[in-house]
């Protein structure tokens, strides 16, 4: 029995796990099964916000539509809503942020994630930017 997986299939499944970004500076990274997404704010957004002093987390089991407010981040400079890039139900929140909101500054695209959502419509992922598209988007915004 040939168990070798064609390279094209590997590439396709790998890219589906790629972190995606919104124009509002949130990111989402799918779990390996493609059913759950971890959401946070980008490094670019965390830098622009400055020192994060408070994070409002969503309630578990909250149903949200793509673009709805998932929570909020307050910094010494401003407060900003965190918008969910996809529709679905909140299944987990990063409780570390309640005690240590500055985790977002230290690791915005890692340990500073905000919430995990069970994705209702995978099609919501289609309009999001890849890492390279997001980099181009932020560089253009800085140039304006």
N, C-alpha and C positions, 0 to 999 in steps of 0.2 A: 504494500500500500504506500503510495506516495503522499507524504505529509508536508511536503514543501509548499509554502504559501507564496504565490507570485508576488514579486516586489511591488507591483502596482497596487495590489490589495493592501499590503503593509503600509504603503505611503498614504493611501486613502484613509485607512483607519487611524493612522497616527495623526494626520492633520485634523481629524474631527475632534481631537482632544486639545488642540491648540487653543491657547488663551485668546479671547476675542475682546474687543474694546468698543465703547460707545463714544459718540461725540461729546457726551457729558462727562467723560473721563472715568467711567466705571469699567471694570473688567469682569469677565466670567470665564471660568475654566470648567469644562465638563469632566465628570467622573468617567472612569473607564467603561462603564456600561451606558454612558450617554444619557442617563435619566436624571441626574442630579448635577447642578452647577454651583460652584463656589463663586461668590461675588465679593468684590472689594473695590476700592478706588485705586487709580493708577499712581505710579510714582510721580508722574507729572503733577497730578492733582494734589497729592500729599505735600509736595514741595511748594506749590502755589498757596496752599492753605496755611502753611507754617505749623507751629506747635499745636497739635490736637489736644484739647483739654477735656472734651466730653464726646461720647458717642451714644446716640439713641439707637438701640437695636430693635428690630421688629419682634413681634410675638410669634412663637411657634404656631403652626397651623394657619397663619394668615394667608389668605388667597390674594394674589396680586396679578394685575395685568402688566404687560410690558410697558415700561415708562412710568409706572406708579412709584411713589416714594416708599422705599424699603426701610429707611431710617434717616438719620441726620448725623452730621459731623460738625462740631463746633471747635474753632481754633482761636488763637489769640487775635487773628485777623478778621475772621468772618464765620458764618454758619452756612452750611450747604446741605440740601437734601441729597440723599443717595437714592438714585433711581434704579429699579431693577431692569436689566436689559431684556428679560424674558418673562413670560407669564408663568405662574405656577404657585406652589404652596411652600411656605417657609418650613423647613424640616430641622434646621439647626442654626444656632447663632453663636458667635464667637464671644463667649462670656468674659474672656480675658480682657476685652476692651472696656468693660464696665469698671474694672479696677485699674487698668493700665491703658488708657486711651492713646498714649504716645507710642504704643506698639504699631499704630498705623504709620507714624513717621519713620520708625526704625525698619519696618518691613511691610510696606503697603501692598505689595503683590505676593506676600508670603504669609507670615504669622499674623499680619494685620487684616486678614479677610474679615468681612462683615457677617455674612450669612450664607447658608446653603439652601437652595430651592429645588424642589422636585419640579422639573420642567413639564409644563402642560402642552406646549407646542414647539417642537424642535425647529419649526419654520422661523421662529423668532430669531434664531441664530443667523439667518441668512443676511440680514442687513448690517451685521456687525463687522468691524474692521479687524484685520489680522494685525499682528505686532508691527510689521513693516508699514502697513497702511496707516496705523495709528501714529507711528513715529513721524511719517511724512505730514500727517494732519497737524501734529503739535508743532513741528518745525515751521510749517506754513503759518500757523496762528501766531507764533513768536515773531515772524517776519512782517506781519501786518501792522 
